[in-house]
Amino acid sequence: MERNLLKMTDDELQKLIFEGNDAAFSIIFNRYWKKLYSYAFKIYKDEAVCEDIVQEIFISLWKNASSTVILNLEAYLFRAVKYKIANQIRNLKFDQQHIEVLETIPDPGFTINDLEYVDFEKNINDQIDKLTPKCREVFLLSRIEHFTNAEIAAKLNLSIHTVEKHISNALKQLRLNSASYNYLLFYWAAFFYVN
C-alpha cells in the first residue's frame, strides 16, 4: 500500500489526506519536511525555531485538511514557512532592515506561471499594510496564524466583539481598495484561510 502512495502526486495524496488518510499524510511529511526545514534554516539559522515552525505547518495542514483548498501544495508549504519566519522576526521586534532582507529572499522553485501570483500577493500585502496597526494585527492573527476569535481576544486583551469588528473592518477595507475583490476572496480561501 505504501509503495503505491509513494508513487502518487501531491494532488492525489491531498485527496487522501482530505479523507483522513494518515499514511498519505506521512508521505507528504517525509517528502517535504527536510526541504522546508532547510529553507527555514537558510533564512533564520535557529534549529529549534525552524523545527517548530515546520512542525506547526504540518500540524495545521493535518488538522485543517478537510477544510483547506490548496492548489499547489509545495508552493503553499514554502509560503507558509516564509510567513511564519516573518512573524517570528516581527515578534522579536527586529528592525525594518531585517524584515526587508527577509522579503528579498525568493521562494524556491518559482516559475513564470507564479509571476502573476507574486504581483497579486504584493498588492494584497500592500493593502493589508494600509490597515490600522491593531486591525492589521487582528486580521493577520485570524487569517494567517489561524487563531480563533477567542484566542485573539485573549492574546491581545480585547473583547471578542472588538476582534470581530477589526476583522470586519479589515475585510471592508480590502474590499473597497481591491480592484478584484472576488479574486482576493479566492486567494484567502486557496492559500491562507484554514479555519
Secondary structure, DSSP 8 states (H G I E B T S, - for coil): -HHHHHTS-HHHHHHHHHTT-HHHHHHHHHHHHHHHHHHHHHHH--HHHHHHHHHHHHHHHHHTGGG---S-HHHHHHHHHHHHHHHHHHHTT--HHHHHHHHHS--TT--GGGHHHHHHHHHHHHHHHTS-HHHHHHHHHHHTS---HHHHHHHHT--HHHHHHHHHHHHHHHHHH-TTHHHHHHHIIIII---
